[in-house]
Structures are given as structure tokens and as C-alpha cells.
Amino acid sequence: MSQLSKTPMSPALIDSLTSHAALPARIPRRSRSPLALIWRALTINRKVIVGSTILAFFVLVALLGPLIVTQDPLKYTLNLMAPPSADHLLGTNQGGQDVFSQLVIGTRSTLFWSLVSGVLVMLIAITVGLVGGYFGGVVDDFLSLVTNVFLVIPSFPLAIVAAEFFSRTTLTIAIIVALTNWPWSARVLRSQTLSLRSREFITAARANGESTWRIVFFDIFPNQTSIVAAAFITTTIQVLLAVAGLEFLGFGDSGVVSWGTMLYEAYNGSALFQGAWWWFAPPGICIALFGSGLALLNFGVDELADPRLRQIRGRRKRAKGGVA
């Protein structure tokens, strides 16, 4: 640094630095808007682009489902086990119900419970992880004990027992799955909070007289948004598979159409042995596509948040370019 500071700077270099320093002032205001930042975050990585596209497609189907479907998904007809046709795009099941209508309407139920359960899991994990990691002491010991207890509770068997003894509804399954999936994320957030609470900006915030809750949720929490995003996506995938699996086993609400209940009805109706692929294949493909979209989104978020992954990805690109 001493040698650089003693080196005289040429007028051309000074003009270049001055022009570069003035660049942010000439950036259009629209490029710094929240929508522009969100768009840049969604299009900066291929995995994020593909995952966001798949997720957006299913969200649109869930929102526009009643406008797309023209037939009642639970209405019984005499057209039993009909293959796909112009009247029934994905055929009918053994009750004469339109499979396409069930698939579209079931998208709303499946996505709703998966996303709501994921949000509930992250709310619990954020509260427990940040509060325990920041306060420490008795509070941290108590919350760590609660976390360790829930950590060893098997969610799948507990959801089966709860659905059997209370009510066979998707709400019961979603609550049990959510209450038993938050400890992993809470432990990660707690460890990050322990390292952040001793940083200089947190000490400065305390010295300025900021309240404890403002420091926890406005100073520490924004530095963990990438962890929260990745944990939310992972949790949503787990909830999706758990709810669909329990519904496939018959612990869901038979009066609600979802991808899991469609697979359950197809299994009971021996759709595989009857060659009725249009009955069991579409919900299975939708579950796989939705889970794959969330997984790609998760991988993309990891690459954006972790500089080491970006460096590895950059080296691979350069190596491919060199070979070519």
C-alpha cells in the first residue's frame, strides 16, 4: 500500500477513475427498483430461471384453475375408464370423473398446503434460531432443548397417528409435518446468529440504543436471507412429498382433490394393471416436475449465495471454453 500511495497518478488515470465513480449516478432509477432487482435475481442463473419458470407455471395453473376447468372434478358419469379424447383431455377414471379437471383443481390444494406449511416451518425456525442465538444463556439452552426434542420426533409416523386419531384432513397432516420439520433450519440459523451477534455493526447498533428485537429482525435477519430462502425451498419439497405420500396411503381427505388423493384412487382402482396410464401418470409427473423446479431453484440460490460455488462454476465454464 505504501508503494502504491507514493506512485504518481497520471491525468488519464484520474479521469478514468472519476468517470467510473460517477457511473452509479447515471444509472436509471428503474434499474434500482425492487422489481428490477427481483428480475435480475431470477435471471442471473440458469437453474433459477428454469426453477422459477416451472414454479410460475404451476402457480398460474392453481390461480386460473376454475377458469380452465369446465367440468366438475368430482362428478360421476357413465363414461368409465375412457382414454384421452377431445371431451376428456386426460380420460376418465373408474367413476367416470374427468382426470384433467382433477389434475388442475388438485394443483391448487397441493401447492397451497406445501407453501403454507413451508412458511409455517420457516416462521418457527426463524424465531427459535434467531432468538436463541442472540440471547444465549438460559434462553438458548431452553430453545436448544426444545429443538433437540423435536429433532428426534419422526414426522411421518406421527402424522399417520394424528390423522388416524384426530381427523383425516390435509390440515392435520400439514400441521404435523410443519411442527416436526423446523428444527434443522433453526439450528443453522442459530449457529449463524451466534457468529453475527459479535460483529462490529451489531455492537454499533447496541451503542446507538436500538431495541433488541430491531437488532434481531432488522440487523441480523437480513444477513441470513439466502439461508432462509434455501431452507424454505428445501422444506417445501419435504412437505410436498410428505403430504402426497400420506395422501397416497389413504390418510388424506377424500372430499378434497389433490395429486396425492388422485394417486390413492388410482392405486385402489388398479389403474396400473388396467393400463390406464392417464389416471396415475399425470399426478406423478406433476409432483416430480414441481419438486424438480424447487430443487433447481434451491441449487441456483446456493450458487448465488456461496462465492465458492460461483468460482467452481466459472472455472468449469472456462475449462469447457478452453476445450472447445
C-alpha positions as CSV (number, residue, x, y, z in Angstrom):
1,M,0.0,0.0,0.0
2,S,2.9,2.4,0.8
3,Q,4.4,2.0,-2.7
4,L,1.0,2.5,-4.4
5,S,0.3,5.6,-2.4
6,K,3.7,7.1,-3.4
7,T,3.2,6.4,-7.1
8,P,2.0,9.5,-9.0
9,M,-1.2,9.1,-10.9
10,S,-1.5,10.2,-14.5
11,P,-4.2,12.6,-15.5
12,A,-5.7,9.9,-17.8
13,L,-6.0,7.5,-14.9
14,I,-7.6,10.2,-12.7
15,D,-10.2,10.9,-15.4
16,S,-10.9,7.2,-15.8
17,L,-11.4,6.7,-12.0
18,T,-13.6,9.9,-11.9
19,S,-15.8,8.7,-14.7
20,H,-16.2,5.2,-13.2
21,A,-17.0,6.7,-9.8
22,A,-19.7,8.8,-11.4
23,L,-21.3,5.8,-13.1
24,P,-23.8,4.9,-10.3
25,A,-25.2,8.5,-10.5
26,R,-26.1,7.9,-14.2
27,I,-27.9,4.5,-13.6
28,P,-31.6,4.9,-14.4
29,R,-33.8,4.9,-11.4
30,R,-35.8,2.0,-12.8
31,S,-32.8,-0.4,-12.6
32,R,-32.6,0.1,-8.9
33,S,-36.3,-0.6,-8.3
34,P,-37.4,-3.7,-6.3
35,L,-38.9,-5.3,-9.4
36,A,-35.6,-4.8,-11.3
37,L,-33.7,-6.4,-8.5
38,I,-36.1,-9.3,-8.4
39,W,-35.9,-9.8,-12.1
40,R,-32.1,-9.7,-12.0
41,A,-32.1,-12.3,-9.2
42,L,-34.4,-14.6,-11.2
43,T,-32.5,-14.3,-14.5
44,I,-28.9,-14.3,-13.3
45,N,-28.6,-18.1,-13.1
46,R,-29.9,-20.8,-15.4
47,K,-31.1,-23.1,-12.6
48,V,-33.0,-20.2,-11.1
49,I,-34.6,-19.4,-14.5
50,V,-35.8,-23.0,-15.1
51,G,-36.9,-23.5,-11.5
52,S,-38.8,-20.2,-11.4
53,T,-40.5,-20.9,-14.7
54,I,-41.7,-24.3,-13.5
55,L,-42.9,-22.8,-10.2
56,A,-44.6,-19.9,-12.0
57,F,-46.4,-22.3,-14.4
58,F,-47.9,-24.3,-11.5
59,V,-48.9,-21.2,-9.6
60,L,-50.7,-19.9,-12.7
61,V,-52.5,-23.2,-13.1
62,A,-53.5,-23.1,-9.4
63,L,-54.8,-19.5,-9.7
64,L,-56.5,-19.9,-13.1
65,G,-57.8,-23.4,-12.4
66,P,-61.5,-22.6,-12.2
67,L,-61.3,-20.7,-15.5
68,I,-59.5,-23.6,-17.2
69,V,-61.7,-26.4,-16.0
70,T,-65.2,-26.7,-17.4
71,Q,-66.2,-30.0,-15.7
72,D,-66.8,-30.8,-12.1
73,P,-63.8,-33.0,-10.9
74,L,-66.0,-35.0,-8.5
75,K,-69.0,-35.5,-10.8
76,Y,-69.6,-39.2,-11.6
77,T,-70.6,-40.2,-15.2
78,L,-71.2,-43.3,-17.1
79,N,-68.2,-42.8,-19.3
80,L,-65.9,-45.1,-17.3
81,M,-62.1,-45.6,-17.8
82,A,-62.3,-43.7,-21.1
83,P,-58.9,-42.9,-22.7
84,P,-57.9,-39.3,-23.5
85,S,-60.1,-37.7,-26.1
86,A,-61.4,-34.3,-27.2
87,D,-64.2,-34.5,-24.5
88,H,-61.8,-35.6,-21.8
89,L,-58.2,-34.5,-22.4
90,L,-56.8,-36.9,-19.9
91,G,-59.5,-39.5,-20.0
92,T,-61.7,-40.6,-17.0
93,N,-61.3,-42.9,-14.0
94,Q,-63.3,-45.8,-12.9
95,G,-66.0,-43.4,-11.6
96,G,-66.3,-41.6,-14.9
97,Q,-64.7,-38.5,-13.3
98,D,-62.6,-36.2,-15.6
99,V,-58.9,-36.7,-14.8
100,F,-57.8,-33.4,-16.3
101,S,-60.3,-31.5,-14.1
102,Q,-59.0,-33.3,-11.0
103,L,-55.4,-32.6,-12.0
104,V,-56.0,-28.8,-12.5
105,I,-58.1,-28.4,-9.3
106,G,-55.7,-30.6,-7.3
107,T,-52.8,-28.3,-8.2
108,R,-54.3,-25.6,-6.0
109,S,-54.7,-27.8,-3.0
110,T,-51.2,-29.3,-3.3
111,L,-49.4,-26.0,-3.8
112,F,-51.4,-24.3,-1.1
113,W,-50.6,-26.7,1.6
114,S,-47.0,-27.2,0.5
115,L,-46.3,-23.4,0.5
116,V,-48.3,-22.7,3.7
117,S,-46.5,-25.4,5.6
118,G,-43.2,-24.2,4.3
119,V,-44.0,-20.7,5.5
120,L,-45.1,-22.0,9.0
121,V,-41.9,-24.1,9.3
122,M,-39.7,-21.1,8.5
123,L,-41.5,-18.8,10.9
124,I,-40.9,-21.2,13.7
125,A,-37.3,-21.8,12.7
126,I,-36.5,-18.1,12.3
127,T,-38.0,-17.2,15.7
128,V,-36.3,-20.0,17.6
129,G,-32.9,-19.8,15.8
130,L,-32.5,-16.0,15.9
131,V,-33.8,-15.6,19.5
132,G,-31.8,-18.4,20.9
133,G,-28.6,-17.5,19.1
134,Y,-28.8,-13.8,20.0
135,F,-29.8,-14.0,23.7
136,G,-27.8,-17.1,24.6
137,G,-27.7,-18.3,28.2
138,V,-30.8,-19.8,29.7
139,V,-33.0,-18.8,26.7
140,D,-30.6,-20.5,24.3
141,D,-30.4,-23.6,26.5
142,F,-34.2,-23.9,26.7
143,L,-34.8,-23.4,23.0
144,S,-31.9,-25.8,22.1
145,L,-33.5,-28.4,24.4
146,V,-36.9,-28.0,22.6
147,T,-35.2,-28.1,19.2
148,N,-33.4,-31.4,20.1
149,V,-36.6,-32.9,21.3
150,F,-38.4,-32.1,18.1
151,L,-35.4,-33.2,16.1
152,V,-35.8,-36.8,17.1
153,I,-39.5,-37.0,16.6
154,P,-40.3,-38.9,13.4
155,S,-42.7,-36.7,11.4
156,F,-44.1,-39.4,9.0
157,P,-45.3,-41.9,11.7
158,L,-46.5,-39.1,13.9
159,A,-48.6,-37.7,11.0
160,I,-50.1,-41.2,10.4
161,V,-51.1,-41.5,14.1
162,A,-52.5,-38.0,14.2
163,A,-54.5,-38.5,11.0
164,E,-55.9,-41.8,12.4
165,F,-56.9,-40.5,15.9
166,F,-57.9,-36.9,15.1
167,S,-59.1,-36.3,11.6
168,R,-58.1,-37.4,8.1
169,T,-57.7,-34.0,6.7
170,T,-54.8,-32.3,4.8
171,L,-54.8,-29.6,7.6
172,T,-53.8,-32.2,10.2
173,I,-51.1,-33.7,8.0
174,A,-49.7,-30.3,7.2
175,I,-49.6,-29.1,10.8
176,I,-47.8,-32.3,12.0
177,V,-45.3,-32.2,9.1
178,A,-44.6,-28.5,9.8
179,L,-44.2,-28.9,13.5
180,T,-41.6,-31.6,13.0
181,N,-39.5,-30.1,10.2
182,W,-38.4,-26.8,11.7
183,P,-35.5,-27.9,14.0
184,W,-32.9,-28.4,11.1
185,S,-33.4,-24.8,9.8
186,A,-33.5,-23.5,13.4
187,R,-30.1,-25.0,14.2
188,V,-28.5,-23.5,11.1
189,L,-29.9,-20.0,11.8
190,R,-28.9,-20.3,15.4
191,S,-25.2,-21.0,14.5
192,Q,-25.2,-18.1,12.1
193,T,-26.7,-15.8,14.7
194,L,-24.1,-16.8,17.2
195,S,-21.4,-15.6,14.8
196,L,-23.2,-12.4,13.8
197,R,-24.1,-11.1,17.2
198,S,-20.4,-10.2,18.0
199,R,-19.8,-8.3,14.8
200,E,-19.0,-4.6,14.8
201,F,-22.3,-3.4,13.2
202,I,-24.3,-5.2,15.9
203,T,-22.1,-3.6,18.6
204,A,-22.7,-0.2,17.0
205,A,-26.4,-0.9,16.9
206,R,-26.4,-1.6,20.6
207,A,-24.4,1.5,21.3
208,N,-26.9,3.6,19.3
209,G,-29.7,2.4,21.6
210,E,-31.6,0.2,19.1
211,S,-34.1,-2.2,20.7
212,T,-33.2,-5.9,20.9
213,W,-36.0,-7.0,18.6
214,R,-35.0,-4.5,16.0
215,I,-31.4,-5.7,16.1
216,V,-32.5,-9.3,15.8
217,F,-35.0,-8.9,13.0
218,F,-33.7,-5.9,11.1
219,D,-29.9,-6.1,11.5
220,I,-29.2,-9.9,11.9
221,F,-32.0,-11.4,9.9
222,P,-31.3,-9.6,6.6
223,N,-27.8,-11.1,6.6
224,Q,-29.4,-14.6,6.6
225,T,-32.0,-14.2,3.8
226,S,-30.1,-16.6,1.5
227,I,-30.1,-19.3,4.2
228,V,-33.8,-18.7,4.9
229,A,-34.6,-18.9,1.1
230,A,-32.7,-22.2,0.6
231,A,-34.2,-23.6,3.8
232,F,-37.8,-22.6,2.7
233,I,-37.4,-24.3,-0.7
234,T,-36.0,-27.4,0.9
235,T,-38.8,-27.5,3.5
236,T,-41.4,-27.0,0.8
237,I,-40.1,-30.0,-1.1
238,Q,-40.2,-32.2,2.0
239,V,-43.7,-31.1,2.9
240,L,-44.9,-31.7,-0.7
241,L,-43.5,-35.3,-0.7
242,A,-44.7,-36.0,2.9
243,V,-48.3,-34.7,2.2
244,A,-48.5,-36.5,-1.1
245,G,-47.1,-39.7,0.4
246,L,-49.6,-39.7,3.3
247,E,-52.5,-39.0,1.0
248,F,-51.3,-41.8,-1.2
249,L,-51.5,-44.1,1.8
250,G,-55.1,-43.1,2.4
251,F,-54.7,-40.6,5.3
252,G,-55.9,-37.6,3.3
253,D,-59.4,-36.1,2.9
254,S,-61.3,-38.0,0.3
255,G,-63.5,-35.0,-0.3
256,V,-60.6,-32.8,-1.4
257,V,-59.0,-33.3,-4.8
258,S,-55.2,-33.3,-4.8
259,W,-52.3,-35.1,-6.6
260,G,-51.9,-37.4,-3.6
261,T,-55.5,-38.4,-3.5
262,M,-55.5,-39.0,-7.2
263,L,-52.7,-41.4,-6.8
264,Y,-54.5,-43.1,-3.9
265,E,-57.7,-43.5,-6.0
266,A,-55.6,-44.8,-9.0
267,Y,-53.9,-47.4,-6.8
268,N,-57.2,-48.6,-5.3
269,G,-58.7,-48.8,-8.8
270,S,-55.8,-50.9,-10.1
271,A,-55.1,-48.3,-12.8
272,L,-51.6,-49.8,-13.5
273,F,-52.9,-53.3,-14.1
274,Q,-55.7,-51.9,-16.3
275,G,-53.3,-49.9,-18.4
276,A,-55.0,-46.6,-17.5
277,W,-51.8,-44.6,-17.6
278,W,-53.7,-41.4,-18.0
279,W,-55.0,-41.8,-14.4
280,F,-51.8,-42.2,-12.4
281,A,-49.1,-40.8,-14.7
282,P,-50.2,-37.1,-14.8
283,P,-50.2,-36.5,-11.0
284,G,-47.0,-38.4,-10.6
285,I,-45.3,-36.3,-13.3
286,C,-46.7,-33.1,-11.8
287,I,-45.2,-34.0,-8.4
288,A,-41.9,-34.8,-10.0
289,L,-41.9,-31.6,-12.0
290,F,-42.8,-29.3,-9.1
291,G,-40.2,-30.9,-6.9
292,S,-37.6,-30.6,-9.6
293,G,-38.4,-27.0,-10.1
294,L,-38.0,-26.3,-6.4
295,A,-34.7,-28.3,-6.4
296,L,-33.3,-26.3,-9.3
297,L,-34.3,-23.1,-7.6
298,N,-32.6,-24.3,-4.4
299,F,-29.4,-25.1,-6.3
300,G,-29.5,-21.7,-8.0
301,V,-29.9,-19.9,-4.8
302,D,-27.0,-21.8,-3.3
303,E,-24.8,-20.8,-6.2
304,L,-25.8,-17.1,-5.9
305,A,-25.2,-17.1,-2.1
306,D,-22.0,-19.1,-2.0
307,P,-19.0,-17.4,-3.7
308,R,-17.1,-20.8,-3.8
309,L,-19.9,-22.4,-5.9
310,R,-19.7,-19.4,-8.3
311,Q,-16.0,-19.8,-8.6
312,I,-16.3,-23.5,-9.3
313,R,-19.0,-22.8,-11.9
314,G,-16.8,-20.1,-13.5
315,R,-13.8,-22.5,-13.7
316,R,-16.0,-25.2,-15.4
317,K,-17.2,-22.7,-18.0
318,R,-13.6,-21.6,-18.7
319,A,-12.5,-25.2,-19.0
320,K,-15.2,-26.0,-21.4
321,G,-14.4,-22.9,-23.4
322,G,-10.7,-23.9,-23.5
323,V,-11.5,-27.5,-24.7
324,A,-13.8,-26.1,-27.3
